């Protein structure tokens, strides 16, 4: 498919993109920009990274007959990634966002280079990229170098589930290695597509988990015999934060028609983890909205350097590759998402606490059986790890490139640890889902609302009520995978 001129995060939520195609307009923009660069280079001027060295070597001029070698040397020398391999789904986003960024027509590359990146995406040829190596400032240099080497037949790719030499896979699928021309290596390496791909994946996942948090919280509220009063509109009308109003409205709608809600309640108030779901979940939603705006701006921007402005008849060197906007907001998102897990674990704790006529640890024969005792330990351990992961990466900076790059964002580290936080949030919510379903079973014959009963039934078709102790790990993994599904499949568009 042809990408829209402006990509939104919701585009990735609603579209499954199997193949990329460059539009005619994109090809024309790229070709026109490259023709301008080729023409201006004939004038003999000096331009950073096009006919000079890089970083602190920017004052070293390179002869015209060495410009192609200069670009390939750049890519190979910068392929210094280490650590864990970047997941394929993130690599695919990197390819897609790099294609989109270069298609803006300000990077001075040939259309064939952009098309080849699209070919990799379309053929499932995923360069092997590593998590560690980017400072998030001169672009995501090391990760993007690994992404780019296969263009000219170097490096490794993951193809059909196997890691292989890029040259061998190119030969197998009938693609010739493509030598780089002037400016192209720099255009490929300068850019924020590593950070922004992680940010995009995290936002798409976060938006799904935000709905799950409300749905599971509502199920827990019924299971704990909590009141629905805290979710009624007048309370939120007088403190009208958007996320708060949205959360209260959804939870109240989910509880509508619940037989359990109609039962008299002995308590005057419920603990904060139930009563304050609109305020806590809602605040996270507002942060997600803020970060979405930043990431959407980023993925639709030109973030390499120098930028070739054919309209202004200028080649300008600046700092659009600096990841500070992403770094700060990805750190913020990690903190906000971790709070969903914090409050979820507290609800799990209350559900297993033996209060409100629920069996201790939700074990039908407590003592002989430990029930969900250690599932709460697991949730607590995960929540604790998230607190460590939420230490901001963006407060750090280490001088690099002999002092030329003297302030960096560390946005790449913010991005990779954000993904770990969000995966942990899903695990904690999965534990709460299991405990809420177990507690709801103990309320029988009383029933919850129709949408929550539908959710309970779908879960029970995969994970049965725990009558006596069993290996809970298997259930936890099933519940975690269950949350990969769209919650609206069960509760509708509430």
N, C-alpha and C positions, 0 to 999 in steps of 0.2 A: 504494500500500500504506500501511497505518497503521504508523507508526514504533513500535518497542517503547518501553516506559517508560524503559529504560536501553539506550543504544546503545554497542556495543563497536566497537573497531577491526576485529575479525574480522567483524563484521556487514557492514562495507563491503567486505571482501575476498570475502565469499561471496554478496553480494546485488547484483544490477543493478537499481537503483531507477529505474524509468521514470516513476512517478507517486506523488505524495504525497496522503494523505487524512487529515484530522483525525478522530481517534476521537471518539465521543460523549462520553467522559470528558474529553478535552482541551477540547472545545468548552464543556462545562459549567464546567470550572475557569476558563477564560478569561472566560466571560460573568459568572460569579459574582464574580470578582476585579474586573472592570470596573464592575459594578453597585455594589460596595462603594466604589470610588473616586468614582464619580459622586455617591453619597450623601454621602460625607464632604466633598466639595468644596462642598456646599450649606451647610456650617457656617461657611464664610468663613475657614478657616485658611490659613496660608502654607506652601507646600511647594515645595522646591527643584525647579526645572525644570518644574513643573506650572503654577504661576502666578508664577514668578520668572524672572529672566534666568539665564544659564548661566555656569559658571566663576566668574571674579572678579566677574561681574555678578549673583551669587546674591542680593544684597540689594535688587535692583530688583524691585518688585512690578508685575505685569501685570494689567490689568483683565479681568474675565470675558469681555467681548465681543471680546477680542483673543487669546484662548488658542489658537484654531485657527491664526491668523496667526503666533503665536509659534512653534508647532511647525514649520510649513512654512519660516519664516525660518531656524530652526535648521538644518534639513536643507540648505537651499540654501546658507547661509553656510559650512557645514562641508564642502561638496563641493569640496575643494581638492586633490584627488589629482593627481599628476603621474607622469611616467615611463611605463614599459611597461604595457600593458593586462594585467590579470590573466587568466590562461587560463580558458576557459569551464568546464573541469572543476572549477576551484577556485571559481568563481562559483556553480556549482551546489551545491557543498558549503556555501558561505556561505548560500545560500537555505535549504537543508535544515536546517542547524544553527540558523539564526535561527528558523525555524518551530518546531524542537524546543525551543529555549530559551524562546520566548514561550509555548509550550504548557504550560510548567510552571505557569502561572497565577499569577504574582507580579509581572507587569509592567504591569498596569493598561491593557492595550490591548483594543480590541474584537475579537471573533472574526473579523469581516470583514477586518481588517487581516492577520491570520495566514493566513486563507484566500487572500487575494490573493497573498501571497508563495508559497503553494503553487501557485496558478494560474500564476504566472510559471514555476515549476519544471516544471509539467506541460505547459505550452505551449512550452517551449523559449525563453522570453523571458528573456534573460540580461543584466541591467544591465551597462553598461560601467563597470568599476572599474579603478583604477590602483594600481600597486604602492606608490608613495611617498605619504606623508602621515600615517600613523599613528605616534604615539609609544608605542603599546601600553600606555596607562595609563588615560585617561578613556574606555576602550573604544577600538575601532578607528574613531575618529570619521570621518575623511575617507573611507576605503573604504566604511564602512557608510552614509555619506551618499549616495554614488554608487549603492549598492545600493538605497537607499530612495526616491530621487527619482522613479523611474518610477511609484511607487504613485499619486502625484497628477499624473502626466502630464508630468513634467519630466525632463531628462537624456536619455541615450541608452541604447539596448539593442542587443545583438547578437541578431538573429533570422534564422534560416535562412541563416546565414553572412554576413549583411550588418549593418553598423552603421547604425542608423536612429534618428530621433527617437522617444522613447518614446510620445509622444502619438499619432503616426501608427500605430504598431504596436498600441497599445491599441484604437484605432478599428477597425483591420483585423480583429482577433480578437473584437471585440464586448465589450470591457471598458471601463467608464467610469472616468475618473480618480477617485480616492477621496481627498477632503480629509481631512486629519488632524485628530483631536480632541485634547483636553488629554492630555498625558503621552506621546502616541504617538511623536512625533518623537524624544524623548529615549530612549524604550525601544528604538527602532530603531537609534539611533546608539551608545548605551552598550552595550557587549558586546564579547566577544573573538572574535567569529566569523571575522574575517579571519585572525588568528593561528592559531586552532584549526582552521580549514579547511586551511590550509597544513600544520599539524601532522598532521592526519588523513591528507591525501594523502601526506605524506612517510613516515608510519609504514606505511601500506598498501604503498607502493612499497618501503620498506626491508625489510619482511618477505619480499617476493618476492626481492629482491636478495640477502638473506642466504642463502636456499636456493641461488640461482644461484652465489654465491661458493663454497659448499661443493662444488657439482657441478663447476664449472669448475676449482676447485682440485684435485679428485680426478682429472679428466681430465689436467690438467697434471702431476700427480704420476706418472701412468703414462707420459705422454709423455716425462718427464725421467728415467724409470727410478728414481724415488724409492722408498724403502722404506715399507711399511705399518706397521712397528713403532711409530712415534710415535702411532699412532691406536688402539692396543690398550688395552683397558679398565683394566688394573692401574695404568697411568701416571696415569689421570685419577681413579681411585678414591681416590687419596691426595691429590688436590687437587680436590675435587669442586665446582667452580663449575658451575652448571647449563648455561650456554652452552658451556663447554669440553667437558663430557660429551656434549652434544647434537652438537656439531661432530665430535668424534672418532668417535662412533658412526655418524653419517651417512657420513663419508668412508670409514671402514672397510667399511661395508656396500656402498658404491658400488664399492669395489675388490675385493669378494669375487668369486672366480671368474675374475679377470683372469689371462690367460696371461702377460702382462708381469710381473706380481707374482711369478709362480713362477720367473722367471729369476734366476740368481745375480747379486748386486750386489757390485761391487768396493768401493764406498765404505763407510766405517764409519758416517758420519752424513751427513744431507742439510742443506743450508743452512736457516736459520731460516724463510724464506718458505714452505718446504714442511713442515719438521718442526714448526713452531709454529702451523700453521693452527688447531688446536683452541684454543690460548690466545688468539690474536688475533681470529679470527672469533667465538669464544665470548664474549670480553669485549664485543664490539659487540652481540651478542645480548642480553647481560645489561643493557646500557644501553637497548636498544630496549624490553625488558620494563619497565624503570623509567619510561621516558618514556611508554609506553603507559598505564600506570596514571595518570599525571598528566593526559594528554590526555583519557582517558576520563572522569575526574572533571570536567574542565573542560567538555566538550561536553554533559554531563548536568546542568550547574549553571545557576543564575540569575546572570547577570553584568552586568545593567544597574543603573541607579541613578536615583532612589531605588527601593527595593523595596516593593511594596504587600503588606503582610501582613494579609489580611482575617481570618485566624484569630486573630492577636494584636491585631487592631483598631489597627494602627499603620502608618504610612508612614515608613520608616527610610532615612536617607541614609548610605551607607557607601562602600566601595571595592572591591566585587567585580569591577569592570571592570579592575582593575590587573593587568597581564599578567605580573607577576614570576614566578609558577610556570611559565608557558609559556616566557618568555624564557630563564631559566636552563637549562631542560631541552632546549629546541630548540637552544641553543648546544652543549650536551653531546652531543646526537644528531649534530650536524654533525661534531664531532670524532670521534665513534665511527665514523660511516659513512665518513669520509675515510680511516680506517685500513684499511678493506677495499680501497680503491683503492691505498693505499700498498703493501700487501703483494702485491696482484695485479700491479702494475707490476714488482715485483722478480721475480716468477715469470716474467713475460714476458721480462724482461732475461736471465734464466738460460736460457730456452728458445732464445733467438736467439744465445747466446754461443758456440756451436760446441762446447760440452762434450758428453761422453757419446755420442759418435758421431753427433751431430746436425750437419747442415751449418751453417756460419756464416750467421746471419740467416735460417736455414731456407730458403735459396735453393738449389735443385737444381744450379744452375750459378753459384755465388757468384763475384763479380767481374764477369762479364758481367751478372749480375742482382744487385740489392741486396736482394731478398727483403723481409723484415719489418723492415729496419733502421729506417726512419723511422716505422713504426707504433709502435715503442718510444719514439721521440722524442715522438710525439703523446701517448702515455700519460704520459710524464714531464712534459710541459707541463701536462696536465690535473691531475695530482697536485700540481704546484706551485701551480696556481691554487687548488685546494682548500685548501692550507695558508693562503693569504691569506684565503679566505672563512671559515676557521675561527676567525679572530680574534673573540672574543666580542662580540656587540652589547650584551649585558646589563650589561656593566661601565660603560656610558655612561648619563648622564642629563642632560637640559637643561631648565632651568626654563621653564615655559610658563604661559599664562593669567594674566599679571601676578602671578605668584608663588603663585597658588592651587593650581596643579598643579606642585609643586616637586620631585617625584621621579617619573620615568617609567621604564618597563621597557625600551623599545626592542625589545620582543618582535616587532613587525612586521618590523623589519629582520632579526632573527634568523630569522624564518620564511621570508622570501623568499630569503635567501642559503642557508638549509638546502636549499631545493628545488634550487638550482643545484648544491650539493654532491652531492646524491643523483643528479641527472641525470648529473653527471660520473662518479660511481661506476659507473653503468651503462655509460658509454662505455669506461671502463678495463677493466671486466670483459669487454666485447665484444671488445676487442683481445686480451686473454688467451685468450678462447675461440678466436679465429682462429689464434693462434700454437700453442695446444695441439692443435688439429685438424691443423694442418700438420705438427707434430712427430710426432703419432701416425701419420700417413701414412708418415712416414719410418721407423717401427718395423715396417712390414709385412714379412713376413706375420703377425707376432705381433699378437694381438688383446688389447683391454682387456676389461672385464667386459661382461655383456649390457646393463645399463642405459646404460653409457657408450658402447657401440657403437651403441645405438639413438639416443642423442643425436648422435653423430658422423654417423650416416646421415641424420638429419633436417637437420642443418646442411649436409651435402654436397648435399642435394637443392636447396638454395638458393644455396650458395656453393661453387664447385669448388676443388679443390686448385690451388695457384698453382705451375704448372710453370715459368713465366717471368714476368717483371715485367709488371704491368698497373696500371691506376688503382685503387689500394687504397681510396681514399675510398669508392667504391661498395660494396665489400665491408664496410667498417667500418660504414656506415649500415645495411646489411642485417643485420649481426650485432647492432648496437644494437637494431634493431626485433625481432630474434629473441628478445631477452631480455625483451620485453614479454609474452611467453607464460609460462604457468605451467610451471615446471621439472618439476613432477610429471607433466606430460603425457608426458615422455620417460623419466624415471627412476622413476616411481611414488612412492608415499608412503613414502620412505625416511627 
